[in-house]
């Protein structure tokens, strides 16, 4: 009997950590590191090994033009090779769209709608010409209208309606392609505090976005799980609505330096992060709407866990 009680106690102590480890984990991977993985098999293998060490199950890999290059259009064989490698290791690859370099926040404006649709068309055309084990598993787009200079109290409803119209166009283009890869945006948690009417329905922006897409990656940038102004408190409305309509929410977390400190796990240690992640998983792990975590971003997360990428320009070379 004493042995049984000791076993039960041990299970209780390790259960939260075990639950956190079971949650799906993704990483936003932006232009330069994405292209480095595509162009160098050595870099790709090292990155994929890192993802496996850290239980990352999905990579959001940049898939648009950057610095005069557009390999998803001009050198698709690079994506084919990388996605094959990732799939062989059990790692999914989502096409990451949206870029500071391209100023894609403008895509919510009607005059830039063609560019927004072309962004997704490149991925759909790539997938149509790729073998099953070489195809993207999904799409994540990061288009943030609040980055526009014209964002203010007077214009925000117009710009958010532009985001919703752009989103509807992207989803319609996916349907027309006959493909079924899931598409979802990076979405700020505070969009659940803005209500507007769109297509005859008055809802929060967050609810409209969840209705229109397959999932959302919620930019829930806080460094503690519980209490006021926390990861769980800011995700609650989106989780409740996603459960109601049968969609998923991936909880986005930040690892890069920034102000105020509460926005990021930067400056904390990995064990402290895992404790907070375990609390989120403990609260949401059994809910259908919970899609795990996505980390911002690849290089920042690697620095955080003290396992920097060999080609990271911020980390000095070892002597």
N, C-alpha and C positions, 0 to 999 in steps of 0.2 A: 504493500500500500504506500509506504514511504517513497519507493522508487517511482510509483505512478504520479504522486503529487509533485515530485521533483521534475518529472518530464513535463507535466502540465505547466508548471511555473516557467520552465525554460521556453516552452512554446509561446507563452504570453510575452516573454521578454523579447523574443526575436520576431514575433509576428508582424509588428508594424514595419520593420525594415524589410522583411521578406515581401510584404505587400507592395512596398514602394518599388522593389526591384522588378516586380512582375508587370508594372505599368509600361505601356508603349512609350518610347522616347524618340523624339525627332530633333533635328538640328537644322536651323536656317544656315545655309552655306552660300555666302555672297560671291560676287564676281571673281575676284582674283583667286581665292582658294579653289573655287569650282573649276576655273579654267586650268589651274595647276594640276588638279586631279585628272582632268580630261587629257592633258597634253603629256603627262608623265606617268607611265605605268608604275614606277617606283613610288611616286607621291600618292597615287591612287591606292596601292596596296598598303602603304603605311597608314593612310587615313582610314581605310576600311578596317584595319586591325585595331585602330583606336576606337572606332565605333563599336566593334565587338567587345572590347575591354570594358567599355562604359555602357553596354546594354542599349545602345542606340539602334533602334529598329527601322528608322526611316530617315533618309537624308533629303532635305529640301535643297535641290541642286539648281543653281542659277542656269536659266535656259533662254537667254535673250542676248542682244548685242551688247558689247562692252569694248571700249577702246578700239573701235574700228573693226572688231571681229564679231562674227555671228556664227559660231560653229554648229549650232543646232540646225541652221539652214545650209551652211557651206561645207561643214565637215561632220556630217551626222555619224560617221564611223567612230568618232571619238566618244560620243554619247553611247553608241551601241556597245563599245568595248567596256566602258565603265559600268553601265547598267548590268551587263552580263556578269561582271566581277561581283558587283554588289548582290545581285540575286543569288549567285552561287554561295554567298555567305549568309543568306537569309535576310538581307537588308533591302527594304523597298526604297525606290527613288521617286520623289515627286519633283516636277518641274517648278522651280521658283521663278516667278515673274514679278516685275516691278523693280525700279532701280533709281537711286539718287542720281546716277550718271545720266540717265535718260529723262530725269525729271518727270517720272510717270505719275506724280500726283496730278499733273495736268490732264490725265486721261479721263477724269470725271467731267471735263468740259466738253460740250458737244463738238467743238471744232477739232478735238483730238480723239474722237471716238474711233475713227478708222485705225489709228495707231494702236489703240487698246485691243481692238479685234485682231489686228495683225499679230500682236504679241502672242495671243492664244493660238492663232492659226498656225504659227510656226511649230508649236508643240503637237497640234493635231495632225499636221502634215507629216511630221517626223514619225509619230506613232503609226500612222497609216502605212508607212514604208518600212517599218521595223519588224523583225521577228518577235514572237511572243515574249521571249526572255530578254529582249532588248528594249521593251517599251517602258515609258514612264508609267508608274502606278497611280499617279494622281497629279494634281496641280494645286499650288498655293500661290495666290497673288497678293502682293503687298502694295496697295494703292491707298495713300493716306491723304485725303483732301484737306485735312487740317494743317498740312505743311504749306499750302498755297499762301502767298502773300495776302490774297484777298479774303482769307478766312477771318470772319468776325461774326458778331452776334447777328448782324443784318444779313449776311450772305450764307451762313452755315447751312440753313435749310435747303437753299438752292443747290449748294455743292453736294450735300448728302443725297438729295434727289438725283443729282448727276451720277453719284456713285451707284445708287440702286439701278438706274437706267443702264449704266455701263455693265453692271453685274448681270442684268437680265439679258443683255446682248451676248455676253460671253456664254451664259448657260444655253441660250438659243443656238449659238454656233456649235456648241458641243453636241446638242441634240441633233442638229442637221448633219453632223459628221457621222452619226451612227455609232460613235464611241461612247463608252460608259465610264471612263476614268473619273473619279470624284474630283470636284473642284470646290475650293473654299478660300476665303480671304483671311489675311491677318486683320483682326478687328480690335480696336481699343475697347476696354471694358466699360468706359464711360458713355458709350453709345446707347446703353440701356437707360440713360437719363434724358434722352432727347426723343420727343414724340413728334411724328409728322404723318401726314396722309400721303399714301402712295398707292396708285392703282385701286382706288376706292376703299382702302382699309386704313384706319388710323391706329398705328402701333408705335412702339419704340423702334428706333433705327435698328437696334440689335435684333429685335423680333423679325423685322422685314428681311434683314440679311440672312438670318437663320432659315426663314421660309424659302428664300430664293436660291440658296446654295446647298451643297451636300454636307458641309461641316464648316465650322469656324475655328481658326487658331486665335484664341483670345489673348491679346497682349495684356496679361494680368500681372504687371510688373510691380510686385511687392516681395519682400524678403522674409515674411512670416506668414504662416498658414492661417492662424486663428485670431479672433478678436476683430475690433473695428479696423477699417482700412487695411484689410488683409487679403490674401489670395482667395480664401474661401468666401469672404464677404462680397468681394467684387465679382466673383464668378456665379454667385447663387442664382440670380435672375436668369442668366443665360442657360445655366444647367437645368433649371426648372422648366424653362420654355422648350429647350431641346428635348428633354424627356417627353414632354407633352406632344411634340410634333414628330418625334422619331428621328432626330438629327444628333450629331455629335459635336462636342466642344473639346478641343485640345487646349490645355492650359499653357500659355506662353510665359516663360520666365527669363529674366535678364541676368547676365553675368559680367557685363562690362561696367567700368567705372562711370559714375554719373551722380548728379545731385537732384534731389536729396538722396541720402544714402538708402532710404527705404525702398527705392526703386529696384535695387539690384542686390544680388548675393555677393557682389564684389566686396572684398575685405573680410568676408566670413570664411570659415574653412569648409571643406567638402562634407565633413561629418555633420556640421550644423545644417547645411543644405539638405542632406539626406533625411535628417530628422523632420524638417518642414515638409519635404516631399512625401514622407510617410504619413504625415497628418492629412495631407490632401488626399492621398490614396485611400487612407482609412475612411475618410468622409465620403468619397465619391466612387471608390473602387467597384462597388456592386451596382452602380447605376448605369443603365445602357448608354446614357449621353456622354459618359466620361471616355474621352479618346486618348488619355495619357497626357504627356508633356511635350512641349517643343522649346528648345533652348536657343536663346539669342546671344551670340551667334557662334559658329564653329570655332573661329580663332579665339574669341573671348572665353568660350567654355573650356577650351584646351588650356588657356593660361590659368583659368580658375582652378582646374584640377591639377595644376602643376605638371602637365604633360604636353608642353607646347609643341606645335607643329614644327618640323625641322626647317621649313622655309618661311616661318613667321618673321616678318621684318622687324617687329617690335622687340622680339626676344634676342638678346645678343648671343652670338655663337659661343659654344662652350670652348674653353681653352684646353 
